[in-house]
Amino acid sequence: MNTKKLESIATVIGVMSMIPQAQQVALEKDFSKYSLETTVLSLISVLLWSVYEYRKQNWLTLTTTLLGLLINLRILHGLLMKKEKKELALSQ
């Protein structure tokens, strides 16, 4: 099996495995099970991998990496909104 076929198969499987997680995070209302620190570290990692994949012009794996980026950004948004609501409640 050549490298491009292997890369294509791995990318399709990676995207398919992330779809349920992406759907769950998109509908999530309670982000208490997520850690802000872990999410930020994951975002940094995904951003670095995205830059690497872009520079290598590895478009297939960049697709999977960008999906991971979107998932992490949604989690970060949910965590920051939760934190903002908590701080607003404490200030009143």
C-alpha atoms as a printed R data frame, in Angstrom:
   type eleno elety resid chain resno       x      y      z
1  ATOM     1    CA   MET     A     1   0.000  0.000  0.000
2  ATOM     2    CA   ASN     A     2   1.464  3.365 -0.932
3  ATOM     3    CA   THR     A     3   1.829  6.269  1.503
4  ATOM     4    CA   LYS     A     4  -0.929  8.418 -0.036
5  ATOM     5    CA   LYS     A     5  -3.510  5.632  0.265
6  ATOM     6    CA   LEU     A     6  -2.503  5.028  3.862
7  ATOM     7    CA   GLU     A     7  -2.750  8.749  4.598
8  ATOM     8    CA   SER     A     8  -6.188  8.936  2.972
9  ATOM     9    CA   ILE     A     9  -7.528  5.968  4.914
10 ATOM    10    CA   ALA     A    10  -6.151  7.310  8.207
11 ATOM    11    CA   THR     A    11  -7.677 10.738  7.537
12 ATOM    12    CA   VAL     A    12 -11.125  9.340  6.717
13 ATOM    13    CA   ILE     A    13 -11.070  7.181  9.856
14 ATOM    14    CA   GLY     A    14  -9.849 10.138 11.932
15 ATOM    15    CA   VAL     A    15 -12.616 12.426 10.679
16 ATOM    16    CA   MET     A    16 -15.248  9.720 11.158
17 ATOM    17    CA   SER     A    17 -14.084  9.126 14.729
18 ATOM    18    CA   MET     A    18 -14.295 12.851 15.523
19 ATOM    19    CA   ILE     A    19 -17.809 13.456 14.139
20 ATOM    20    CA   PRO     A    20 -19.667 12.127 17.222
21 ATOM    21    CA   GLN     A    21 -17.420 14.184 19.504
22 ATOM    22    CA   ALA     A    22 -17.933 17.287 17.364
23 ATOM    23    CA   GLN     A    23 -21.708 16.786 17.479
24 ATOM    24    CA   GLN     A    24 -21.665 16.284 21.243
25 ATOM    25    CA   VAL     A    25 -19.534 19.378 21.861
26 ATOM    26    CA   ALA     A    26 -21.686 21.464 19.506
27 ATOM    27    CA   LEU     A    27 -24.776 20.637 21.581
28 ATOM    28    CA   GLU     A    28 -23.030 20.728 24.984
29 ATOM    29    CA   LYS     A    29 -24.428 23.059 27.627
30 ATOM    30    CA   ASP     A    30 -22.390 21.933 30.649
31 ATOM    31    CA   PHE     A    31 -18.628 22.179 30.243
32 ATOM    32    CA   SER     A    32 -17.756 21.312 33.847
33 ATOM    33    CA   LYS     A    33 -16.223 17.998 32.784
34 ATOM    34    CA   TYR     A    34 -13.586 19.849 30.740
35 ATOM    35    CA   SER     A    35 -10.436 21.422 32.132
36 ATOM    36    CA   LEU     A    36  -9.434 24.905 30.968
37 ATOM    37    CA   GLU     A    37  -5.740 24.078 31.284
38 ATOM    38    CA   THR     A    38  -6.029 20.849 29.297
39 ATOM    39    CA   THR     A    39  -8.112 22.561 26.634
40 ATOM    40    CA   VAL     A    40  -5.555 25.365 26.232
41 ATOM    41    CA   LEU     A    41  -2.691 22.854 25.991
42 ATOM    42    CA   SER     A    42  -4.645 20.845 23.452
43 ATOM    43    CA   LEU     A    43  -5.301 24.002 21.438
44 ATOM    44    CA   ILE     A    44  -1.606 24.870 21.410
45 ATOM    45    CA   SER     A    45  -0.772 21.341 20.260
46 ATOM    46    CA   VAL     A    46  -3.409 21.398 17.514
47 ATOM    47    CA   LEU     A    47  -2.232 24.812 16.323
48 ATOM    48    CA   LEU     A    48   1.368 23.606 16.130
49 ATOM    49    CA   TRP     A    49   0.315 20.489 14.230
50 ATOM    50    CA   SER     A    50  -1.781 22.642 11.886
51 ATOM    51    CA   VAL     A    51   1.209 24.833 11.081
52 ATOM    52    CA   TYR     A    52   3.348 21.743 10.535
53 ATOM    53    CA   GLU     A    53   0.790 20.092  8.249
54 ATOM    54    CA   TYR     A    54   0.291 23.339  6.318
55 ATOM    55    CA   ARG     A    55   4.021 23.841  5.806
56 ATOM    56    CA   LYS     A    56   4.389 20.232  4.644
57 ATOM    57    CA   GLN     A    57   1.330 20.776  2.395
58 ATOM    58    CA   ASN     A    58  -0.246 17.713  3.944
59 ATOM    59    CA   TRP     A    59  -3.811 18.727  3.115
60 ATOM    60    CA   LEU     A    60  -5.510 15.480  4.099
61 ATOM    61    CA   THR     A    61  -4.175 15.328  7.636
62 ATOM    62    CA   LEU     A    62  -4.619 19.088  7.989
63 ATOM    63    CA   THR     A    63  -8.358 18.463  7.596
64 ATOM    64    CA   THR     A    64  -8.427 16.206 10.650
65 ATOM    65    CA   THR     A    65  -6.242 18.613 12.613
66 ATOM    66    CA   LEU     A    66  -8.532 21.549 11.814
67 ATOM    67    CA   LEU     A    67 -11.561 19.557 12.953
68 ATOM    68    CA   GLY     A    68  -9.763 18.997 16.255
69 ATOM    69    CA   LEU     A    69  -9.089 22.735 16.388
70 ATOM    70    CA   LEU     A    70 -12.794 23.512 15.969
71 ATOM    71    CA   ILE     A    71 -13.740 21.055 18.707
72 ATOM    72    CA   ASN     A    72 -11.208 22.571 21.101
73 ATOM    73    CA   LEU     A    73 -12.298 26.126 20.267
74 ATOM    74    CA   ARG     A    74 -15.915 25.188 21.053
75 ATOM    75    CA   ILE     A    75 -14.855 23.697 24.392
76 ATOM    76    CA   LEU     A    76 -12.772 26.782 25.192
77 ATOM    77    CA   HIS     A    77 -15.708 29.035 24.339
78 ATOM    78    CA   GLY     A    78 -17.998 27.015 26.604
79 ATOM    79    CA   LEU     A    79 -15.491 27.099 29.466
80 ATOM    80    CA   LEU     A    80 -14.956 30.858 29.156
81 ATOM    81    CA   MET     A    81 -18.699 31.525 29.017
82 ATOM    82    CA   LYS     A    82 -19.179 29.387 32.141
83 ATOM    83    CA   LYS     A    83 -16.396 31.302 33.906
84 ATOM    84    CA   GLU     A    84 -17.869 34.646 32.862
85 ATOM    85    CA   LYS     A    85 -21.337 33.687 34.141
86 ATOM    86    CA   LYS     A    86 -19.827 32.515 37.437
87 ATOM    87    CA   GLU     A    87 -17.873 35.768 37.887
88 ATOM    88    CA   LEU     A    88 -20.943 37.829 36.976
89 ATOM    89    CA   ALA     A    89 -23.041 35.950 39.564
90 ATOM    90    CA   LEU     A    90 -20.400 36.522 42.247
91 ATOM    91    CA   SER     A    91 -20.206 40.244 41.526
92 ATOM    92    CA   GLN     A    92 -23.933 40.797 42.062
